[in-house]
Amino acid sequence: ERKLQLRVGWQYTYSLFTHVYIDPSTATTLGFGTDTPNAVGAYTGALVLDLRDKPIEPTRGIYAEMRGAVGTAWAGGSFDYREVTPEVRGFWTALGTTAAARARVGRITGDVPGIERFFARGT
């Protein structure tokens, strides 16, 4: 079984927003509209360390992942951004009950597409 994995890939999403009920100038800055491309293309990668006893129903161990994405026109997108998202999960069993904990944080910089945000940026 593989404890350490390197994953690489490419993702592409095209979103068509036909009924956006917000101020047109705000819609344009957020990347919405009929004259604004809504293509998100990115190269992705992840480094995974999996020390769980079972991948589907773990009872003990640690799972850690460092995920990243680079959005660029070279990947077919209309947005130029960088994303880093580390995550860690822990599992332990005591008295026949398994407890689990998970922590994830992230950072996105650049021209972030609306569908890739961690939050909606409401006012």
C-alpha positions as CSV (number, residue, x, y, z in Angstrom):
1,E,0.0,0.0,0.0
2,R,1.2,3.5,-0.8
3,K,1.8,5.7,2.2
4,L,3.2,8.7,0.2
5,Q,1.6,9.8,-3.0
6,L,2.1,12.6,-5.5
7,R,-0.9,13.6,-7.5
8,V,-0.9,15.9,-10.5
9,G,-3.7,17.0,-12.8
10,W,-5.6,19.6,-14.8
11,Q,-9.0,20.9,-14.2
12,Y,-11.3,22.9,-16.4
13,T,-14.7,24.4,-15.6
14,Y,-16.9,26.7,-17.7
15,S,-19.8,28.4,-15.9
16,L,-22.6,30.1,-17.7
17,F,-24.5,32.5,-15.3
18,T,-27.7,33.4,-17.1
19,H,-29.7,35.0,-14.3
20,V,-27.4,37.1,-12.1
21,Y,-29.4,39.5,-10.0
22,I,-26.6,41.9,-8.8
23,D,-25.3,45.3,-9.8
24,P,-23.8,45.0,-13.4
25,S,-20.5,46.6,-12.4
26,T,-20.2,44.3,-9.4
27,A,-21.0,41.3,-11.6
28,T,-18.2,42.2,-14.0
29,T,-15.6,42.5,-11.2
30,L,-16.7,39.1,-9.9
31,G,-16.4,37.5,-13.3
32,F,-20.1,37.2,-14.1
33,G,-21.8,38.3,-17.2
34,T,-22.5,37.4,-20.8
35,D,-19.4,39.3,-22.1
36,T,-17.0,38.0,-19.5
37,P,-15.5,34.5,-19.9
38,N,-16.2,32.2,-16.9
39,A,-13.6,29.6,-17.8
40,V,-11.5,28.3,-14.9
41,G,-8.5,26.3,-16.0
42,A,-5.8,25.2,-13.5
43,Y,-3.0,22.8,-13.1
44,T,-3.3,20.9,-9.8
45,G,-1.0,19.0,-7.5
46,A,-1.1,17.3,-4.1
47,L,1.3,15.6,-1.8
48,V,-0.4,13.0,0.4
49,L,0.8,11.2,3.4
50,D,-1.6,8.4,4.5
51,L,-0.8,6.6,7.7
52,R,-4.4,5.4,8.4
53,D,-5.0,1.7,9.2
54,K,-7.9,1.6,6.7
55,P,-8.7,4.2,4.1
56,I,-12.5,3.8,4.1
57,E,-13.3,3.3,7.8
58,P,-10.1,4.2,9.7
59,T,-9.8,3.6,13.5
60,R,-6.4,5.0,14.0
61,G,-3.7,7.0,12.1
62,I,-3.1,10.3,10.4
63,Y,-3.9,11.6,6.9
64,A,-2.1,14.8,5.7
65,E,-2.4,16.5,2.3
66,M,-0.8,19.6,0.8
67,R,-2.9,20.6,-2.2
68,G,-2.1,23.4,-4.7
69,A,-3.5,24.9,-7.9
70,V,-2.2,27.3,-10.5
71,G,-4.9,28.9,-12.6
72,T,-3.6,30.3,-15.9
73,A,-4.6,30.9,-19.5
74,W,-2.2,28.1,-20.4
75,A,-4.6,25.7,-18.7
76,G,-7.5,27.1,-20.6
77,G,-8.8,29.6,-18.0
78,S,-9.7,33.3,-17.9
79,F,-8.2,33.8,-14.4
80,D,-4.7,33.9,-13.1
81,Y,-4.5,32.7,-9.5
82,R,-2.6,30.5,-7.0
83,E,-4.2,28.3,-4.4
84,V,-2.6,26.4,-1.5
85,T,-4.7,24.2,0.9
86,P,-3.1,22.0,3.6
87,E,-5.2,19.5,5.5
88,V,-4.7,17.1,8.3
89,R,-7.0,14.4,9.7
90,G,-6.5,12.3,12.8
91,F,-8.2,9.1,14.0
92,W,-8.0,7.3,17.3
93,T,-10.1,4.6,19.0
94,A,-10.7,4.2,22.7
95,L,-13.2,1.9,24.4
96,G,-14.6,0.7,21.1
97,T,-15.4,4.3,19.9
98,T,-13.5,6.0,17.1
99,A,-13.0,9.7,17.3
100,A,-11.8,11.9,14.4
101,A,-10.5,15.4,13.9
102,R,-9.9,17.4,10.8
103,A,-8.2,20.8,10.2
104,R,-8.0,22.6,6.8
105,V,-6.9,26.1,5.9
106,G,-6.3,27.7,2.6
107,R,-5.0,30.7,0.7
108,I,-5.9,31.9,-2.8
109,T,-4.2,34.9,-4.4
110,G,-4.5,36.7,-7.7
111,D,-7.6,37.0,-9.9
112,V,-9.7,34.5,-7.9
113,P,-12.8,33.1,-9.8
114,G,-16.1,33.3,-8.0
115,I,-16.5,29.5,-8.0
116,E,-13.1,29.0,-6.4
117,R,-13.5,31.2,-3.4
118,F,-13.5,29.9,0.1
119,F,-16.3,32.4,1.0
120,A,-18.7,34.6,-0.8
121,R,-17.1,37.9,0.3
122,G,-20.5,39.4,1.4
123,T,-20.8,42.8,2.9
